Amino acid sequence: MKKINLNELYDLMYEHLDPNGWWPGRSDWQVIWSTILIQNTNWKNVDKALTTLYQATNFWPENILKLSDDKLEKAIASAGFFTRKAATLKRLATYFQKYEFDLDRCRQLSKEQLRSEILGIKGIGPETADVILMYGIQKGEFVVDTYARRLFDCLACPLPSSSQKAKELVEANVDHFTLRNYQNFHAMIVMFNQKYKLPQEFKTTFLNNYQLIITK
């Protein structure tokens, strides 16, 4: 069993998977809205919802706020849970309104401030907040989700039960990670889980003979 660190894990995964262009988007706004729509559904349904949402709003947050609740719900109906998701979309658009819908202005703020503010929005949990920060606002984040926990368990390196502690542990143990590294790492972890059913199929994967070591 070969012991590896997080940077070595990243390199191994990058050699076997292609994360480039993994989270596509017509605009940063499309990416942001899709993080809400993807909750409890699949990408096929999200794609349908994004098509109708674009037709209704051009993805502009101003237009989302102008749209009636009924019309917004109908636009995203294919993503399921449309009443709840429509309300979350409007709350998120209202949040960005205080920054005049200017994502560049948001990017000037600290990751900690943005994360705290976005987590304060009803309907947005830690995983969704981190994905919004990483793909929409372009702040480097490690996303602690079920996929990450499954992979780390298989590598004999379980993450702390607290999402915040898990995030801090990983981010303290990666070396010179940039935004692109964090985006790729998240994408590859999801892709790995989609390709292999964990933990049942882990022994058939290219990571089977490795043990992840993290300094705690």
C-alpha contacts under 8 A as a table, 3 or more apart, distances in Angstrom:
res1	aa1	res2	aa2	distance
1	M	209	N	5.12
1	M	210	Y	5.45
1	M	211	Q	6.48
2	K	209	N	6.27
2	K	210	Y	4.80
2	K	211	Q	6.03
3	K	210	Y	5.79
3	K	211	Q	4.79
3	K	212	L	5.88
3	K	213	I	6.40
4	I	8	E	5.79
4	I	9	L	6.49
4	I	210	Y	6.69
4	I	211	Q	6.13
4	I	212	L	5.10
4	I	213	I	5.94
5	N	8	E	5.32
5	N	9	L	6.23
5	N	212	L	5.72
5	N	213	I	5.32
5	N	214	I	6.44
6	L	9	L	4.93
6	L	10	Y	6.15
6	L	170	V	7.95
6	L	173	N	6.86
6	L	174	V	5.87
6	L	212	L	7.07
6	L	213	I	7.57
6	L	214	I	7.35
7	N	10	Y	5.01
7	N	11	D	6.31
7	N	174	V	6.03
7	N	175	D	6.67
8	E	11	D	5.06
8	E	12	L	6.18
9	L	12	L	5.15
9	L	13	M	6.21
9	L	212	L	7.56
10	Y	13	M	5.26
10	Y	14	Y	6.08
10	Y	185	F	6.46
11	D	14	Y	5.02
11	D	15	E	6.24
12	L	15	E	5.28
12	L	16	H	6.76
12	L	207	L	7.99
13	M	16	H	5.30
13	M	17	L	5.85
13	M	188	M	6.71
14	Y	17	L	5.22
14	Y	18	D	6.49
14	Y	19	P	7.55
14	Y	188	M	7.42
15	E	18	D	7.90
17	L	188	M	6.57
17	L	191	M	7.72
17	L	192	F	7.95
18	D	188	M	7.50
19	P	22	W	5.31
19	P	184	N	5.52
19	P	187	A	5.62
19	P	188	M	5.78
19	P	191	M	7.93
20	N	184	N	7.10
21	G	24	P	5.83
22	W	187	A	6.36
23	W	31	V	7.53
23	W	135	Y	7.93
23	W	187	A	7.90
24	P	31	V	7.37
25	G	28	D	6.63
25	G	30	Q	5.68
25	G	31	V	5.52
26	R	30	Q	6.21
26	R	31	V	7.92
27	S	30	Q	5.28
27	S	31	V	6.70
28	D	31	V	5.13
28	D	32	I	6.29
28	D	135	Y	7.47
28	D	136	G	5.12
28	D	137	I	7.76
29	W	32	I	4.99
29	W	33	W	6.21
29	W	59	F	5.97
29	W	60	W	6.93
29	W	61	P	7.73
29	W	136	G	6.89
30	Q	33	W	5.29
30	Q	34	S	6.04
30	Q	50	L	7.54
30	Q	59	F	5.95
31	V	34	S	5.13
31	V	35	T	6.56
31	V	132	I	7.67
31	V	135	Y	6.81
31	V	136	G	6.01
32	I	35	T	5.50
32	I	36	I	7.36
32	I	132	I	5.55
32	I	135	Y	7.50
32	I	136	G	5.42
33	W	36	I	5.50
33	W	37	L	6.48
33	W	59	F	7.93
33	W	89	L	6.83
34	S	37	L	4.84
34	S	38	I	5.88
34	S	46	V	7.01
34	S	50	L	7.31
35	T	38	I	5.53
35	T	39	Q	7.06
35	T	128	T	6.10
35	T	131	V	6.93
35	T	132	I	6.68
36	I	39	Q	5.80
36	I	85	K	6.53
36	I	88	T	7.43
36	I	89	L	7.07
36	I	124	I	7.81
36	I	128	T	7.18
37	L	41	T	7.75
37	L	46	V	5.99
37	L	49	A	7.73
37	L	76	I	7.75
37	L	79	A	5.89
37	L	85	K	6.65
38	I	41	T	5.51
38	I	42	N	6.25
38	I	43	W	6.68
38	I	46	V	6.00
38	I	79	A	7.14
40	N	80	G	7.96
41	T	45	N	6.86
41	T	46	V	7.47
41	T	79	A	6.43
41	T	80	G	7.05
42	N	45	N	5.66
42	N	46	V	6.40
42	N	79	A	7.90
43	W	46	V	4.76
43	W	47	D	5.92
44	K	47	D	5.29
44	K	48	K	6.66
45	N	48	K	5.29
45	N	49	A	6.38
45	N	78	S	5.48
45	N	79	A	5.03
46	V	49	A	5.00
46	V	50	L	6.00
46	V	78	S	7.04
46	V	79	A	5.23
47	D	50	L	5.08
47	D	51	T	6.24
48	K	51	T	5.25
48	K	52	T	6.59
48	K	76	I	7.91
48	K	78	S	6.32
48	K	79	A	7.57
49	A	52	T	5.36
49	A	53	L	5.95
49	A	75	A	6.35
49	A	76	I	4.46
49	A	77	A	6.64
49	A	78	S	5.47
49	A	79	A	5.80
50	L	53	L	4.90
50	L	54	Y	5.93
50	L	76	I	7.11
51	T	54	Y	5.28
51	T	55	Q	6.38
52	T	55	Q	5.02
52	T	56	A	6.24
52	T	75	A	5.23
52	T	76	I	6.84
53	L	56	A	5.11
53	L	57	T	5.94
53	L	58	N	7.22
53	L	59	F	6.75
53	L	72	L	7.58
53	L	75	A	5.26
53	L	76	I	6.27
54	Y	57	T	5.17
54	Y	58	N	4.35
54	Y	59	F	5.24
55	Q	58	N	5.99
56	A	75	A	7.11
57	T	60	W	5.84
57	T	61	P	7.81
57	T	63	N	5.10
57	T	64	I	6.01
57	T	67	L	7.93
58	N	63	N	7.62
59	F	63	N	7.45
59	F	64	I	7.39
60	W	63	N	5.44
60	W	64	I	6.58
61	P	64	I	4.97
61	P	65	L	6.39
61	P	93	A	5.21
61	P	96	F	7.86
61	P	97	Q	7.95
61	P	101	F	7.05
62	E	65	L	5.32
62	E	66	K	6.39
62	E	93	A	7.36
62	E	97	Q	7.91
62	E	101	F	7.82
63	N	66	K	4.90
63	N	67	L	6.12
64	I	67	L	5.26
64	I	72	L	7.35
64	I	89	L	7.69
64	I	90	K	6.58
64	I	93	A	7.13
65	L	68	S	7.75
65	L	90	K	5.92
65	L	93	A	6.78
65	L	94	T	7.35
67	L	71	K	6.31
67	L	72	L	6.08
68	S	71	K	5.30
68	S	72	L	6.17
69	D	72	L	5.18
69	D	73	E	6.04
69	D	86	A	7.04
69	D	87	A	7.71
70	D	73	E	5.18
70	D	74	K	6.25
71	K	74	K	5.11
71	K	75	A	6.13
72	L	75	A	5.01
72	L	76	I	6.47
72	L	86	A	6.16
73	E	76	I	5.44
73	E	77	A	5.76
73	E	82	F	5.32
73	E	83	T	5.84
73	E	85	K	7.97
73	E	86	A	5.61
74	K	77	A	5.02
74	K	82	F	7.67
75	A	78	S	7.96
76	I	79	A	5.78
76	I	80	G	7.56
76	I	82	F	6.08
76	I	86	A	7.48
77	A	80	G	5.58
77	A	81	F	7.51
77	A	82	F	5.19
78	S	82	F	7.84
79	A	82	F	6.64
81	F	84	R	5.71
81	F	85	K	6.12
82	F	85	K	4.96
82	F	86	A	5.70
83	T	86	A	5.32
83	T	87	A	6.40
84	R	87	A	5.25
84	R	88	T	6.32
84	R	123	G	7.79
85	K	88	T	4.97
85	K	89	L	6.08
85	K	123	G	7.78
86	A	89	L	5.05
86	A	90	K	6.31
87	A	90	K	5.21
87	A	91	R	6.24
88	T	91	R	5.02
88	T	92	L	6.05
88	T	121	I	7.82
88	T	122	K	6.78
88	T	123	G	5.62
88	T	124	I	7.56
89	L	92	L	5.13
89	L	93	A	6.09
90	K	93	A	5.01
90	K	94	T	6.04
91	R	94	T	5.02
91	R	95	Y	6.24
91	R	121	I	6.78
91	R	122	K	7.59
92	L	95	Y	4.99
92	L	96	F	6.51
92	L	118	I	7.89
92	L	121	I	6.94
93	A	96	F	5.21
93	A	97	Q	6.24
93	A	101	F	7.95
94	T	97	Q	4.92
94	T	98	K	7.06
95	Y	98	K	5.87
95	Y	99	Y	7.67
95	Y	118	I	7.93
96	F	99	Y	5.31
96	F	100	E	6.51
96	F	101	F	5.00
96	F	102	D	7.41
96	F	103	L	7.98
97	Q	100	E	4.72
97	Q	101	F	5.02
98	K	101	F	7.26
99	Y	102	D	5.82
99	Y	103	L	7.82
99	Y	105	R	6.83
99	Y	106	C	6.88
102	D	105	R	5.32
102	D	106	C	6.61
103	L	106	C	4.88
103	L	107	R	6.19
103	L	137	I	6.46
104	D	107	R	5.00
104	D	108	Q	6.72
104	D	137	I	7.91
105	R	108	Q	5.41
105	R	109	L	7.33
106	C	109	L	5.50
106	C	114	L	7.67
106	C	137	I	7.09
107	R	110	S	7.55
107	R	137	I	5.97
107	R	138	Q	7.21
107	R	139	K	7.61
109	L	113	Q	6.81
109	L	114	L	6.79
110	S	113	Q	5.34
110	S	114	L	6.34
111	K	114	L	5.22
111	K	115	R	5.96
111	K	133	L	7.68
111	K	139	K	6.40
112	E	115	R	5.23
112	E	116	S	6.14
113	Q	116	S	5.23
113	Q	117	E	6.21
114	L	117	E	5.15
114	L	118	I	6.04
114	L	133	L	7.73
115	R	118	I	5.20
115	R	119	L	5.98
115	R	129	A	6.47
115	R	130	D	7.25
115	R	133	L	7.25
116	S	119	L	5.26
116	S	120	G	6.41
117	E	120	G	5.17
117	E	121	I	7.14
118	I	121	I	5.46
118	I	124	I	7.21
118	I	129	A	6.11
119	L	122	K	7.66
119	L	124	I	5.95
119	L	125	G	6.06
119	L	126	P	6.57
119	L	129	A	6.21
120	G	124	I	7.68
121	I	124	I	5.85
124	I	128	T	5.93
124	I	129	A	6.27
125	G	128	T	5.54
125	G	129	A	6.06
126	P	129	A	5.07
126	P	130	D	6.10
126	P	163	S	7.71
127	E	130	D	5.25
127	E	131	V	6.32
127	E	143	V	6.07
127	E	144	V	6.38
127	E	145	D	6.29
128	T	131	V	5.15
128	T	132	I	6.17
129	A	132	I	5.16
129	A	133	L	6.18
130	D	133	L	5.01
130	D	134	M	6.05
130	D	141	E	6.27
130	D	142	F	7.49
130	D	143	V	5.96
131	V	134	M	5.08
131	V	135	Y	5.89
131	V	136	G	7.53
131	V	141	E	7.88
131	V	143	V	6.91
132	I	135	Y	5.60
132	I	136	G	5.02
132	I	137	I	6.52
133	L	136	G	5.69
133	L	137	I	4.83
133	L	138	Q	5.88
133	L	139	K	5.35
133	L	140	G	7.54
133	L	141	E	7.37
134	M	137	I	5.98
134	M	138	Q	4.65
134	M	139	K	4.70
134	M	140	G	5.46
134	M	141	E	5.88
134	M	179	L	7.32
134	M	182	Y	7.85
134	M	183	Q	6.88
135	Y	138	Q	5.35
135	Y	139	K	7.57
135	Y	183	Q	7.34
138	Q	179	L	6.78
139	K	179	L	6.33
140	G	178	T	6.51
140	G	179	L	4.40
140	G	180	R	7.77
140	G	182	Y	5.76
140	G	183	Q	7.49
141	E	171	E	7.77
141	E	179	L	7.59
141	E	182	Y	6.03
141	E	183	Q	7.93
142	F	167	K	5.94
142	F	170	V	7.16
142	F	171	E	6.63
142	F	182	Y	6.14
142	F	186	H	7.08
143	V	148	A	7.73
143	V	167	K	7.08
143	V	186	H	6.53
144	V	148	A	6.01
144	V	149	R	7.19
144	V	163	S	6.10
144	V	166	A	6.95
144	V	167	K	6.28
145	D	148	A	5.37
145	D	149	R	6.38
146	T	149	R	5.13
146	T	150	R	6.15
147	Y	150	R	5.22
147	Y	151	L	6.31
147	Y	189	I	6.46
147	Y	190	V	5.99
147	Y	193	N	6.16
148	A	151	L	5.25
148	A	152	F	6.13
148	A	189	I	6.20
148	A	190	V	7.67
149	R	152	F	5.22
149	R	153	D	6.01
149	R	158	P	6.71
149	R	159	L	6.30
150	R	153	D	5.16
150	R	154	C	6.31
150	R	198	L	6.50
150	R	199	P	6.99
151	L	154	C	5.14
151	L	155	L	6.32
151	L	189	I	7.39
151	L	193	N	7.63
151	L	198	L	7.36
151	L	199	P	7.94
152	F	155	L	4.96
152	F	156	A	6.40
152	F	157	C	5.12
152	F	158	P	5.29
152	F	159	L	6.75
152	F	212	L	7.48
153	D	156	A	5.14
153	D	157	C	5.44
153	D	158	P	4.57
153	D	159	L	7.50
154	C	157	C	7.38
154	C	198	L	7.69
154	C	199	P	6.33
154	C	202	F	6.96
155	L	158	P	7.83
155	L	207	L	7.91
155	L	208	N	7.88
155	L	210	Y	6.59
155	L	211	Q	4.93
155	L	212	L	5.40
156	A	211	Q	5.94
156	A	212	L	6.51
157	C	211	Q	7.43
157	C	212	L	5.82
157	C	213	I	6.70
157	C	214	I	7.44
159	L	166	A	5.49
160	P	163	S	7.09
160	P	165	K	6.22
160	P	166	A	5.11
161	S	165	K	7.73
161	S	166	A	7.17
162	S	165	K	5.25
162	S	166	A	6.10
163	S	166	A	5.03
163	S	167	K	6.06
164	Q	167	K	5.12
164	Q	168	E	6.18
165	K	168	E	5.10
165	K	169	L	6.02
166	A	169	L	5.12
166	A	170	V	6.29
167	K	170	V	5.40
167	K	171	E	6.09
168	E	171	E	5.20
168	E	172	A	6.00
169	L	172	A	5.28
169	L	173	N	6.45
169	L	216	K	6.84
170	V	173	N	5.17
170	V	174	V	6.47
170	V	214	I	7.74
171	E	174	V	5.61
173	N	214	I	6.57
173	N	215	T	6.86
174	V	177	F	6.23
177	F	180	R	7.85
177	F	181	N	5.47
177	F	182	Y	6.65
178	T	181	N	5.10
178	T	182	Y	6.43
179	L	182	Y	5.23
179	L	183	Q	6.19
180	R	183	Q	5.03
180	R	184	N	5.99
181	N	184	N	5.12
181	N	185	F	5.95
182	Y	185	F	5.07
182	Y	186	H	6.17
183	Q	186	H	5.33
183	Q	187	A	6.19
184	N	187	A	5.02
184	N	188	M	5.99
185	F	188	M	5.19
185	F	189	I	6.16
186	H	189	I	5.29
186	H	190	V	6.38
187	A	190	V	5.28
187	A	191	M	6.09
188	M	191	M	4.89
188	M	192	F	5.88
189	I	192	F	5.15
189	I	193	N	6.34
190	V	193	N	5.20
190	V	194	Q	6.20
191	M	194	Q	4.98
191	M	195	K	6.10
192	F	195	K	5.15
192	F	196	Y	6.05
193	N	196	Y	5.19
193	N	197	K	6.15
193	N	198	L	6.62
194	Q	197	K	6.99
196	Y	201	E	5.83
196	Y	202	F	6.90
196	Y	205	T	7.59
197	K	200	Q	5.92
197	K	201	E	5.36
197	K	202	F	7.27
198	L	201	E	5.63
198	L	202	F	5.80
199	P	202	F	5.37
200	Q	203	K	7.59
201	E	204	T	5.56
201	E	205	T	7.08
202	F	205	T	5.35
202	F	207	L	7.53
202	F	208	N	6.18
203	K	207	L	7.86
203	K	208	N	5.01
204	T	208	N	6.79
205	T	208	N	5.57
206	F	209	N	7.61
207	L	210	Y	5.61
